[in-house]
Amino acid sequence: MKFPKAVNMYCPRCNTYTKHNVSNYHAGQRRTLAEGQRRYERKLKGYGSTPKPKQKRFAKVNKKVTLVFTCSKCGYKTVKSLGRMKKVELV
């Protein structure tokens, strides 16, 4: 799917329709001291490499695409999910 790099949409901080720059969402680095991460590392520790069996068949073919809309006026960011698709191209 082709998606424009700049979109005119509503900004709740400016309270008007402004130009927003569009970019792909990338997940940040995981926190190593978070409780879930510590629990997962404890599970991986010791004899026997993997705690759970590897998944053989995958039901889903595509990943869900998430876009970040940044207001060009105030810099407010809005995150929206487009759903499942094979490829997103910012044009």
C-alpha positions in Angstrom: 0.0 0.0 0.0 1.3 3.5 -0.8 0.8 6.1 1.8 1.7 9.8 1.6 4.7 11.2 3.7 2.6 14.2 4.8 -1.1 14.2 5.7 -3.4 17.0 6.8 -5.1 15.8 10.0 -6.5 17.0 13.3 -4.0 17.8 16.1 -5.6 17.8 19.6 -2.9 20.1 21.1 -3.2 22.8 18.3 -7.0 22.2 18.2 -6.9 22.6 14.4 -6.1 20.6 11.3 -2.4 20.8 10.6 0.1 19.1 8.3 1.5 15.9 9.9 4.7 14.0 8.8 4.2 10.3 8.6 6.8 7.7 9.6 6.9 4.0 10.5 6.7 3.0 14.2 9.7 1.2 15.6 9.7 -0.4 19.0 12.2 1.0 21.5 14.8 -0.9 23.4 13.5 -3.3 26.1 14.1 -2.4 29.7 16.4 -5.1 31.2 15.2 -4.4 34.8 11.5 -4.7 34.0 9.8 -7.5 36.0 8.7 -9.4 32.9 12.1 -9.3 31.3 13.8 -10.5 34.5 11.3 -13.3 34.8 12.0 -14.3 31.1 15.8 -14.2 31.6 15.5 -16.4 34.8 13.4 -18.9 32.7 16.1 -19.0 30.0 18.9 -19.6 32.5 20.4 -23.0 33.3 20.4 -26.4 31.7 18.2 -26.7 28.6 18.4 -23.8 26.2 14.8 -22.8 25.4 11.9 -22.6 28.0 9.1 -23.2 25.5 8.8 -25.2 22.3 9.4 -23.3 19.0 6.2 -22.7 17.0 6.1 -24.9 13.9 3.3 -23.4 11.9 2.4 -19.7 11.7 -1.2 -18.8 11.1 -0.5 -15.1 10.3 1.4 -14.2 7.2 1.5 -10.4 7.6 2.5 -8.0 10.4 0.3 -5.2 11.6 1.5 -1.9 10.3 1.7 1.1 12.7 2.3 4.7 11.6 3.4 7.7 13.7 1.9 11.0 12.7 4.0 14.0 13.9 2.5 17.5 13.9 4.7 19.9 12.0 3.5 22.9 14.1 3.9 21.6 17.7 5.6 18.2 17.4 2.7 16.2 18.9 2.8 12.6 18.0 -0.2 10.4 17.2 0.2 6.6 16.7 -2.4 4.8 14.5 -2.5 1.1 13.4 -3.5 0.4 9.8 -4.0 -3.3 10.3 -2.4 -6.2 8.5 -0.6 -5.8 5.1 2.4 -7.1 3.4 4.1 -3.8 2.5 3.7 -0.1 3.2 5.5 2.4 1.1 5.7 6.1 2.2 5.5 8.2 -1.0 
